Structure formats: C-alpha cells, structure tokens
C-alpha cells in the first residue's frame, strides 16, 4: 500500500501538472467498491469545478475545488478525496493515450488531458468532502508525522500497552505511516519493534521522532518506494527501496553490523529488524 512518501509524491506531481485546470466532464466505472460517494452525484458535482490545489492529508490525496473565478483567492467549495488503497494510481495522460485496464475514474480537463484513477484490486476509494458553512476542510484521522513536535509525538504513546510498531501503524495516532517506514524508522532510531510503546523513555521517543521525519523526508526526495505497483503521476517508479536498511531484507546481513535481519509477524504485518542494532 502506498504510504506517506508515495502519496506525497503523487499529490505533488498531480498538483504541478493540473493545478488551475477546470474539469470538463467525468466518467466513473460501474464497480461499486471504489466509491465512498454516489458516483453519479460525484460526477455531477465535480464537473465544472476548477482544481486549485492537490495535496496530501495522511494517506489521502485531497483536491481543493472552486467555482470558475478570476479571484486571486477563490473559495474552496468542494474537496475530492482519493485513497490509493493497495494498488491505486493517479495518472495524468493525454486523451489519445490508451486507457489502461482497471481504470475506474477519468476526469477530462479543459486542456484536453485526462486524470485517470487506475486500481486493479479496487481497494482504493474516491469520495467528496463538503467544507460546509464552517469551512471545515478534510483533516484525516490522526496527527501529521512531518509537522508534529517531539513533545506531542512522545505524548501520543503515553500509557499505550501495544508494541511501538503497532502504535506507529495506528492511523488515529499518526496518519500516513505504514509498514515500510515504521520498520525503517525504528531501525534508524535503534528501537526494537516489539518494545511496548508506553514503556519507552521520552528520550528514545524523541530519537524515534527525529528518525521518522528524517526517513520520510528522504523517501519523499527519492520519489517513494516502488516495491509493488506504486508509480508517480507520470507512471515513474520511486527509488527509496534501494536504500531500505531492514524492510523486506529478512535473512540478509544488516548493513551496519552484519547480523542477519530478522522477520517476524507483529500487529498482523511482516516486521523486519536487526536484533543487534535495535534494542
């Protein structure tokens, strides 16, 4: 499943390519799984709106939409929310490029280009968020890992009886962190994933906060990790998988000490760590 760096890369790429475009027409497939909102109503509401901004909130890609206007600061009247699921992709394509199999949504833009949502396994989701009179925009379920302070980060785990790996994956605590970056951050912080979150000293949690933000930002610079179906808005794979220290390296020597990387199942997920470097 695409995690924070992959979603950030896709959102930034789509934003650069289609910001300011107006949506001419919309097509959605007949499969029901990808939709959190009624697809007919969603197509009707999206048509005619202008794309002001595309950005990431957790693992969601958020399209801020406005009515056509010459205002320097148009009002956001609608947000289109896309979750890529396990195999979802957002591709910006010329209209003449053949539509890939498993395409479930096409936004046809006034420039003639198309934004296509492709998802072979149909675990991704599309839906609408209405800011309403209170101007409440979509905020996601948890805290943002890239902006949370060290103190706030440490406070998230106070009294938690679950493992630190499970806590990092809990989207109501931190939204956007998944299996890859939990494993990699715990390695960089020298913390074993089985440690109970609420028992970790604050200084170790501060170290994990720094490691998590460092790993996430470096992965964003490299375009994310392409370990399955992930590609960016142009269909290009990321490169951070070439720098994984532990993830998917079970049985291989640790790049720091040579000890074989151990793989266990924790919180229902394959978990990789170095038994020597991580305590």
C-alpha positions, 0 to 999 in steps of 0.5 A, a space after each residue: 500500500 502506498 504510504 506517506 512518501 508515495 502519496 506525497 509524491 503523487 499529490 505533488 506531481 498531480 498538483 504541478 501538472 493540473 493545478 488551475 485546470 477546470 474539469 470538463 466532464 467525468 466518467 466513473 466505472 460501474 464497480 461499486 467498491 471504489 466509491 465512498 460517494 454516489 458516483 453519479 452525484 460525484 460526477 455531477 458535482 465535480 464537473 465544472 469545478 476548477 482544481 486549485 490545489 492537490 495535496 496530501 492529508 495522511 494517506 489521502 490525496 485531497 483536491 481543493 475545488 472552486 467555482 470558475 473565478 478570476 479571484 486571486 483567492 477563490 473559495 474552496 467549495 468542494 474537496 475530492 478525496 482519493 485513497 490509493 488503497 493497495 494498488 491505486 494510481 493517479 495518472 495524468 495522460 493525454 486523451 489519445 493515450 490508451 486507457 489502461 485496464 482497471 481504470 475506474 475514474 477519468 476526469 477530462 480537463 479543459 486542456 484536453 488531458 485526462 486524470 485517470 484513477 487506475 486500481 486493479 484490486 479496487 481497494 482504493 476509494 474516491 469520495 467528496 468532502 463538503 467544507 460546509 458553512 464552517 469551512 471545515 476542510 478534510 483533516 484525516 484521522 490522526 496527527 501529521 508525522 512531518 509537522 508534529 513536535 517531539 513533545 506531542 509525538 512522545 505524548 501520543 504513546 503515553 500509557 499505550 500497552 501495544 508494541 511501538 510498531 503497532 502504535 506507529 501503524 495506528 492511523 488515529 495516532 499518526 496518519 500516513 505511516 505504514 509498514 515500510 517506514 515504521 520498520 525503517 524508522 525504528 531501525 534508524 532510531 535503534 528501537 526494537 519493534 516489539 518494545 511496548 510503546 508506553 514503556 519507552 523513555 521520552 528520550 528514545 521517543 524523541 530519537 524515534 521522532 527525529 528518525 521518522 521525519 528524517 526517513 520520510 523526508 528522504 523517501 519523499 526526495 527519492 520519489 517513494 518506494 516502488 516495491 509493488 505497483 506504486 508509480 508517480 503521476 507520470 507512471 515513474 517508479 520511486 527509488 527509496 527501496 534501494 536504500 531500505 536498511 531492514 524492510 523486506 531484507 529478512 535473512 540478509 546481513 544488516 548493513 551496519 553490523 552484519 547480523 542477519 535481519 530478522 522477520 517476524 509477524 507483529 500487529 498482523 504485518 511482516 516486521 523486519 529488524 536487526 536484533 543487534 542494532 535495535 534494542 
